[in-house]
């Protein structure tokens, strides 16, 4: 294993994190708040360690997927560990476990929080908290590849280890160029969201905070009542729009920005994504009208927002859906599992995997009727390789196993079944709020410390989509 490459890349990731803290330091200086000391110390510690790790000669000829898996997993762990330092030093989150949970939730764009009163936090800390989500949305390795051309030889191994979805397609030749193009698209969408929110009446600070977490489908807000605090239909419509497009494969956005709409129009995964969102919204609207006696306008407004928020795993809230009918809560739980599209900033199972699973089940049933038939699994016009079908099936059963184990572990720690179930689904799907004691009107503060560490690990598993992390924790990997 190329240990020098691993250490040098980790050093570069830490330098990126230290640099990302500078805007938060500027914000704290602008508002004259005490968290500026926390950022100065954090930047000094992280950049020093990063420089030490970077000062290594690297042989990029000896690079395999092992290095990619190790770098991806350790990068995200280190980001969460060192990203927690400002929270600890400033006293915003005095417990290490809580600070680690909050930062892991940020970088993995989960949006689960242990902070009861976010409005009391300093502006710099709030900015850093949301910026972690924007950095994690497209991927810190993708960002590093975009910024550091020297990693181009090892790039594809790192790219494949981090980018979500059953397939990892490049939008242009060369993984470094692909990373840069993806971040350009990400930046364009972010700028559009920023100015749209400002035009809708939010302050510049609030617009930045919610742009970061909307485009990254993260869900952190600087308001205790999340988006519901604004009670602004225009803000909600803007956020629905940008959450929805952030849940679509960014490679398709790349082509659309070049005025080539055919890939987006023909994409079966995107079609399924739209159909599920519309169907879930319609069912919830009728459920809220007839059970909760909502007016049609209110039912549509709240249903559409929560469906898109949960389906894209953003986790914003405009209402306490914990109080909604069981049918509506059941739909939201199902959407937590489904998630967005492959290659997007959304979490969850991914629409592509569900499509492939459904096709593979249909193929198996047909083969029982016609044993000699050769029936390929197709995703649109493309035939899906059997090894990808097998990988998706294995992913599904590993996910179910991890969910079962984690739910049992949380109930053993004293959590009720509904809270434990939704907390695990939420963490593995990188969603944020759940039901019960971790619902949208509550937070994860009451989860035991061991439970928070378990859920933080589930967030990491969900963000790197199981295999990357599980491979590194397999003893045979190190032999």
C-alpha positions, 0 to 999 in steps of 0.5 A: 500500500502506498502509505506516502500517497495516503498521508500526503492526500490526507494532508491536502484534505486538512489544508482544504479544511483549514482554508475553508475555515477562513471565511468563518473567521472573517464572519466572526471578526465582522460581527465581533464575536468571541468565536474568532479565537476558536477559528484562529486556533483551529486553523493553526492546528489543522494547517500545521498538521496538514503541512507536516503530512504534505511534505512527503515525496509521492510515487503515484505509479503504485496506486490501487483501489486500496489507497482510494478506499483508505483515503476516502474513509480516513478523509471523512473521519479526519474532517469530522474530528478536526472540524469539531475543534471550533465547536469545542474551543468556542464552547458552542458544543462543549462535549466532544461526542456531541461536537463530533456528531454535529460535524459528521452530520454536517460533512455527510449532509445529514442535518441531524443536530444535538443543538437545541438553540441554534439561534444562540450560536455565534455567526462564525460557528453558524457559518462553519456549521452550514459550510461543512454541508456545502463542502460535503455535498459534492464530496471533499475528495472531488473538491481536492481533485479539482484543486490539486492536479498532482493527484490526477494519476490516482484520481479515478481510484479516489473518485470511484471510492467517494462518488455516490451511485452504482456507476461512476461516469465521467462527464468529460475525459479525465477525472480532474477535469470531471471534478472541476466541471462538477464543481462548476455546476455545483457553484452555478446552482449555489449562486442561483440559489443564493440570489434567489433567496436574497430576492425573496427577502432573506438577509445575506447571512441567512441566504448563504446559510440556507444556500449551503444546506439546500444545494448540498441537501443537508438541512442545517438552518440558523433558525430553531424552527427551520424554514418554518420560521420565515413563514414565507411561501416564496422562500419555500418554493425557491428551496423546493426547486433547488432541493429538487434539482440538487437531488438529480444527477449532476452529470445531467445538469452539466449537459443541460447547462451546455444546452443538451437536454436530451440526457436529462429528458431520456434519463429513466432514473430522473423520470422515476424520481419525478413520478415518486415525488408527485405521487407521494405529494398527491397522496399526502395532500388528500390524507392531510385534507381528510384527516387533519382538515387542512385547506387544499392550499395548506395541504399542498404547500406543506406536503410538497415541501416535506416530500421534496425535503425528505426525498432529497434527504435535506431534512428541512421542516416547515411543520411538525410532521411527527403530528401528522396521520400515520399514513403520511408519516409512513410515506415520509419513512418510505421516502427516507429509504428511497432518497434521490438520484445517483450522482446527486448530493442527496442520500438514501438508497438512490433511485437507480438502485431501486430501478435496477432491483425492480428490473432484476426481480422482474427478470427472475420471475420471468426466468421462472416461467422461461428458464432458457430466456436470456433477459438483460437488465436495462437502465433506459437503453443501456444494459446493466452489467451483471456484476453491477446488478449483483452489487446492487442486490448485495448493497440492499441486503447489507443495508437492511442488515446494518439497519436491523443491527443499529436499531437493536443496538439503540433500543438496547441503549434505552431508545423507543422503537419508533425513535430508534428506527427512524434515527437509523434510517435517517442517519444511514440515508443522511436525512436529518430529522426522524420521528418520535424523540428525534422528530423535526420539533426535537433533536438528537441531544437525548440519544446516549453518547454511544448511540451518537457515535453509532449514528455518526458511523451510520452517517459515514456509511451512508455518505460513502455508500457502505462498501468504501467504509466496510472494506477498510474495516475488513481484516483481510483488506490489510493483509 
